[in-house]
Amino acid sequence: MSIQTRRERERAERERLIITAARELAETEGWDAVTTRRLAAEIEYSQPVLYSHFKGKDAIMAAVAVQGFAELAVELSAARAAADGTHGTLAAVATAYAAFAERRPALYDAMFTHAVDLPFATPEAPAALQGAFAGLLHAVEPLAGDDDPGLLTETFWSGLHGLVTLMRSGRLPREAHARRLTLLIDRFTPPR
């Protein structure tokens, strides 16, 4: 192995360590606790080492978000593959999305509620973002009829995100979350 290859591997390992530490800290203490000083202490590297990988906290949060989109894409794909029929597929994908948001609240926030410097809804969007959107699109597209499948997917996603966000923030009672999710899915699918 060449010195260059070893250095590249070590750099990639440090980057993964920074992202993992940021995620863990955000999940346990919230994103306000994630600072470059705190991360440097957590991973036992100096702040200049962090800055050699990321411009700052916002760039770290964007990297965390990209990682989250990749994970969400896998979960949506698995949910879609395990479902039957148009209604069942949409229900499985919506349920997987909502469960992802519940299990990983800080990650979900990095992906969808905090401002991150990532291009959304453009060809320049990272593959992970496109993959997560495709997971929703494949479930909604059979329902589009004459509607634009992308716009219909954005509308469904907006409703899903709104339900999840309002429930997580306590603005909608948690007890009725499953019923609300069913209502959203039923409004997007033809009568059974």
C-alpha positions in Angstrom: 0.0 0.0 0.0 1.4 3.4 -0.9 1.7 6.3 1.5 -0.8 8.2 -0.5 -3.4 5.4 -0.3 -2.8 5.1 3.5 -3.3 8.8 4.0 -6.5 8.8 1.9 -7.8 5.9 4.0 -6.9 7.7 7.3 -8.5 10.9 6.1 -11.7 9.0 5.2 -11.7 7.3 8.6 -11.3 10.6 10.4 -14.2 12.1 8.3 -16.4 9.1 9.3 -15.4 9.6 12.9 -16.4 13.2 12.8 -19.8 12.5 11.2 -20.5 9.7 13.6 -19.5 11.8 16.7 -21.7 14.6 15.4 -24.7 12.3 14.9 -24.3 10.7 18.3 -23.9 14.0 20.1 -26.9 15.5 18.3 -29.1 12.5 19.1 -28.2 12.6 22.8 -27.9 16.4 23.4 -29.4 18.1 20.4 -27.7 20.0 17.5 -26.9 23.0 19.8 -24.4 20.8 21.6 -22.6 20.0 18.4 -19.7 22.5 18.1 -16.3 22.1 16.5 -14.7 22.5 19.9 -16.9 19.7 21.4 -16.4 17.4 18.4 -12.6 17.9 18.6 -12.7 16.8 22.2 -15.0 13.9 21.5 -12.8 12.4 18.7 -9.5 13.5 20.3 -8.3 15.6 17.4 -7.6 19.3 17.3 -10.1 21.8 15.8 -7.8 22.5 12.9 -8.1 18.8 12.0 -11.9 19.1 11.9 -11.5 22.2 9.7 -9.3 20.3 7.3 -12.3 18.1 6.6 -15.3 20.5 7.0 -15.7 24.3 6.9 -17.6 24.2 10.1 -20.7 22.9 11.9 -23.0 23.6 8.9 -20.8 21.5 6.6 -20.7 18.7 9.2 -24.5 18.8 9.5 -24.8 18.6 5.7 -22.6 15.5 5.6 -24.7 14.0 8.3 -27.8 14.8 6.3 -26.4 13.2 3.2 -25.7 10.1 5.2 -29.2 10.2 6.6 -30.7 10.4 3.1 -28.8 7.4 2.0 -30.2 5.4 5.0 -33.7 6.7 4.4 -33.5 5.6 0.7 -32.6 2.1 1.8 -35.4 1.9 4.3 -38.0 3.2 1.8 -36.8 0.8 -0.8 -37.1 -2.1 1.6 -40.6 -1.0 2.6 -41.6 -0.7 -1.0 -40.2 -4.2 -1.8 -42.1 -5.8 1.0 -45.5 -4.3 0.1 -48.2 -5.4 -2.2 -50.4 -3.2 -4.4 -50.5 0.5 -4.8 -52.2 1.3 -1.5 -50.0 -1.2 0.4 -46.9 0.3 -1.1 -47.8 3.9 -0.3 -48.7 2.8 3.2 -45.5 0.9 3.7 -43.4 3.8 2.4 -45.2 6.4 4.5 -45.0 4.2 7.6 -41.2 3.7 7.1 -40.7 7.4 6.6 -42.6 8.3 9.8 -40.8 5.5 11.7 -37.4 6.8 10.5 -38.2 10.3 11.8 -39.3 8.9 15.1 -36.2 6.7 15.6 -33.7 9.3 14.5 -35.0 12.8 15.4 -31.7 14.7 15.3 -30.8 13.1 12.0 -34.3 13.9 10.6 -33.8 17.5 11.7 -30.5 17.7 9.9 -32.1 16.4 6.8 -35.4 18.3 6.8 -35.6 21.1 9.3 -32.2 22.7 9.8 -30.8 24.9 7.0 -28.0 22.9 5.3 -26.0 23.9 2.2 -27.3 21.1 -0.1 -29.0 21.5 -3.4 -32.5 20.0 -3.2 -34.8 19.2 -6.2 -32.1 19.8 -8.8 -29.9 17.6 -10.9 -27.0 18.7 -8.7 -28.5 17.2 -5.6 -26.3 14.5 -4.1 -27.2 10.9 -5.2 -28.4 10.1 -1.6 -31.0 12.9 -1.8 -32.2 11.8 -5.2 -32.4 8.2 -3.9 -34.5 9.1 -0.9 -36.9 11.2 -3.1 -37.0 8.3 -5.6 -38.2 6.0 -2.8 -41.2 8.3 -2.4 -41.6 8.8 -6.1 -41.8 5.1 -6.9 -44.6 4.7 -4.4 -46.6 7.8 -5.6 -46.0 7.5 -9.3 -48.6 4.8 -10.0 -51.2 7.1 -8.5 -50.3 10.2 -10.6 -52.6 9.6 -13.6 -52.5 12.9 -15.5 -50.7 14.7 -12.7 -47.0 15.4 -12.8 -45.5 12.5 -10.7 -42.7 14.7 -9.2 -45.2 17.4 -8.1 -47.6 14.8 -6.7 -44.7 13.2 -4.8 -43.6 16.6 -3.4 -47.2 17.2 -2.3 -47.4 13.8 -0.6 -44.0 14.3 1.0 -45.1 17.7 2.3 -48.1 16.2 3.9 -46.1 13.4 5.4 -43.4 15.7 6.7 -46.0 18.1 8.1 -47.7 15.3 10.0 -44.4 14.0 11.4 -43.1 17.4 12.3 -46.3 18.7 13.9 -46.6 15.4 15.9 -43.0 15.5 17.1 -43.3 19.1 18.2 -46.4 18.3 20.3 -48.7 20.4 18.1 -50.6 17.4 17.1 -51.5 14.7 19.7 -49.3 11.6 19.3 -52.2 9.3 20.0 -53.9 10.1 16.6 -50.7 9.9 14.5 -51.6 6.5 13.0 -55.1 7.6 12.1 -53.8 10.8 10.5 -51.2 8.8 8.5 -54.0 6.5 7.3 -56.1 9.5 6.2 -53.3 10.9 4.2 -52.6 7.6 2.5 -56.3 7.0 1.8 -56.6 10.4 0.2 -53.8 9.6 -2.2 -54.9 6.2 -3.2 -58.1 5.2 -5.2 -60.9 3.6 -3.2 -60.3 -0.1 -2.5 
